Amino acid sequence: MSSVDEDGDLTAKAVIRNAALRLFAELGHDAVTMRQIAAAAGVSPALVVHHFGSKDGLRAAVDAYAGRAFDSLFAMDEHDVADAVAGDNWMSVAEMFARAFPPGSPLPAYLRRLLLTNDPAGAALFGRWFNQTHQLLDSLTEIGATRPSEDPAVRAAFLLVNDLALLLLRNQVAAAIGVDPLTPEGMARWAKEVTAVYQQGAFVSAPEEEQS
């Protein structure tokens, strides 16, 4: 994972944050020490404290970084989303995932841990993403790009869970379809089929019985 901060500069702070992200993803927050993080980043424990104050401060920085990465998936406005779906431009969706989760990124594993361990940070992220999804669907409905729903909250939750499934079940999905769904190739393949399901549905109505 790159050690580039938001300004595009290589910084010790970004190196430390990225090292902590990898260790937190692999071992969990409680199992990692400041000394382990410093060693993984190739810096002194004092420098970790200088930049983040404590492990709680470092964890807050990692959580904020992870949240921003996933927030980028909501960067498209309702018109961009409508164009991508209506025009079968499923590569747009694949590209969004590729930008948020570059090859080798520990972010999917970290978010998986947050969401599956009942972590308060994970609950907060899910709540924010749900609200963003709900707002996007409302906007799409207003411009006529989606059908109105009798239960918009359930629809928003359903679509969000579908997206999160790639993070939570990444390894299982990869084994089932023969490609990592978070790579550009896998995401393109996934997004194309998901878009077809959303547009056309996956099932057909049962034929009516012939009148006797």
C-alpha positions, 0 to 999 in steps of 0.5 A: 500500500502506498505511503502517500498522505492526502497531499500526495507526499511521502511522510513518516505519519502516512508510513506509520498509519499504513503499518498500523492498518496492516497490523490491525487488519491482520491481528486486531486492534487489541493484539497490536502494540505501539512497539510492533507498529513502530517496528513495522513502520521502521521508526521509533516508538517515540515518533509514533507517539509524536504523530498520534499521541497514543494507540487510540489516536492512531486507531482513530486516524486509521478508522478515518482513513478507511472510512474515506476510502469507502466513501469514495465509492459514493463520489458519483452523483445520481446522474453519473450513476444513472448513466453508468447503469442505464448505459451498461457502463459497468466498468465505471463501478469496477473503476470505483472499487479499484480506486478505493481498494488498490491491489495489495491494500489491507483495507478490505480485511480491515473493514471486514474486521470492523464490520464483523466484530460489532466494533463501534467504529464499524457500526458508525461507518455502516450507518453513514454508508446507509444514509448515503445510499438512502440519499442517493436512491432518493435522488435517483428516484426523483430523476426517474432512474429507479422505480419508487419503493414501498420501503426505501430504507430496506432497499437502501440496506439491501443494496449496501449489503450487496456491496459489502458482501464483496468485502465480507466474503471476498475469499469465498467469492473468489473461490467460487467464481475463480477470480478475486472480486476486488481486482479490476478483472473480478470487479468488472465481471461482478459489476456487469452481472449485478447491473444486469440483475438490477436492470432486468431482474434475475427471475421470470414470472411463473407462466399462468395456468392455461384456462380450462 
